[in-house]
Amino acid sequence: MMGAQPFETIMGAHHAEIYRYLQRVTSRAMEAEDLSQETFLRAYRAYRTLGPDANVRAWLFAIATNLSRNHFRSEKRRRVAHQAVSVENREADLEGPEDEARFGEARALLETTVQGLPFKQRLAFIMRKIHDLDYEAIGRSLDCSPESARAHVFQALRKIRLGLNGRELPPAGGVERRASPASPTERRGAGAPPSETSRLSMERPR
Amino acid sequence: MKRKPQVCLEIEPDLVAAATGDAEPGAVGRVEHHIDSCGACRGEFHRYREIDGVVGALRRAPAAAESVARAREGLDSRLADLRSRLVSYRVFPSPLGHILIARSEHGVSLVEYLHRGTDLRTSRLHRIAGVELQEDGAEIETFYLELLEYLRGDRTRLEWPLDLRLARSDFHRAVLRATAAIPYGALTSYAGIAAEIGKPAATRAVAQALRWNPLPIVVPCHRIIGTSGALTGYSGDKIGLKQQLLAVEGIQAIGTRSDSRVARNTLYHYDRNDQHEYCLPTCGDIARRPIGPVTLLASRELAGALGLVPCTNCRPDLHPLAA
């Protein structure tokens, strides 16, 4: 059965996001470029066998994840990539007004910490927290159950928490104020971060 | 360092999930209840919220549009290349033995009689440079089902999109196009095709081109015979297949395997004329004239469909050939 849409539509809708995902995973533009292209070439070969109701986005993430897992099977490559991002991040985001800088620093620190995570946790974290995939899809990408996928994200957050121990971070509300009107947190449903006014209330905003 | 109480350890996953906007239903209430009475966990909750804020910033960080565009450009070019190289195929059983059907994005590019069952090693597919092969699931089956109908005599046309790139030259492609235009139940000769494409001296080259026809059956090279009516050859030494394919269209061959020819006296003849009249094989010396200039037709219906009218001398309308 042929997928419901022409393949060009699929590329138009998902290429940029898959590229960004792989850029976070690989930390290198060249590798992200190559792997994102491989992802879509592989998808093109298999597209005609995809059911019309398939979740194309989750399917593409699974292909991209598999490719990057193969790519990073060599521990050495992974270490090289880690070093690369540490250098890049130190140079980034340090200009502008003071709070911009502090904000940028926190982000760079987070990025470095994420890069240091065990690979599966890193992938799960990026898929969940950056790309908002559900645990079902993440589990499929990582060959594990949705529960394990959730556990990977939890462990990732714990390690990030430890990695940022003692660092001053911008207050949660302050960051939220910066959010664009269509903040992704609003899409997340139960347990979205509380607003500044209701410090400990965990109701949905509005 | 003081060890965390068990209750705090247990609620930690829910606490982290709730603070980062990812709690399962019901968890929020439990967390709320716990941090009301546990200061340490309240602090943790707040810390995770701060972290979630920074994660949000990371998520919103703009992409480098330039590098996305560059990657997309590279992808477009690699995909175009893949599309031109990708050939999907499947092997099917048929009354003529195992047949391989292959297609590219442009259309069916190869129909091949396999020599040894489903053994692909002898296939032409493996001698084509630069293609990427992919065994196809359902898509090619449609072609196969139509082919079976055709071989049963239940279908007279195979209107498939064709990709002639596996032909060896533009000359070969011209031969294949001219051959594809020969209607079901009609016969012409190699010389006839040569004349048709404007190369009347190239009879042998036409025969060579059809010997390498990548699309037998659908490009009906079995409808091309010698000027005298001899079947000459088919796909190497498969003259028996040529007889079978002609029989499907109502054309009988006579003689031995090495000297097989069509029975002209069972076929209507059309020698090109301004009145568009077709004849019985007994009309004058028409049965001795070379095939090519003369087209042989299996039925009066076919003659009618081609816009031909019965000859006013031999009157094929009054004296039909025995079916």
Interface residues (C-beta under 8 A of the other chain):
Chain A: M1 M2 M11 H15 A16 Y19 R20 Q23 A29 A32 E33 S36 Q37 F40 L41 Y44 R45 R48 T49 F103 A106 R107 L110 E111 R128 K129 I130 R150 A151 V153 F154 L157 R158 I160 R161 L164 L169 P170 P171 A172 G173 G174 V175 E176 R178 A179 S180 S183 P184 T185 R188 A190 G191 A192 P193 P194 L200 M202
Chain B: E12 P13 V16 A17 A18 A19 T20 G21 D22 A23 E24 P25 A27 V28 V31 E32 I35 R42 E44 F45 H46 R47 Y48 R49 E50 I51 D52 G53 V54 V55 G56 A57 L58 R59 R60 A61 A63 A64 S67 V68 R70 A71 R72 G74 L75 R78 L79 L82 R83 L86 Q134 D136 G137 A138 E139
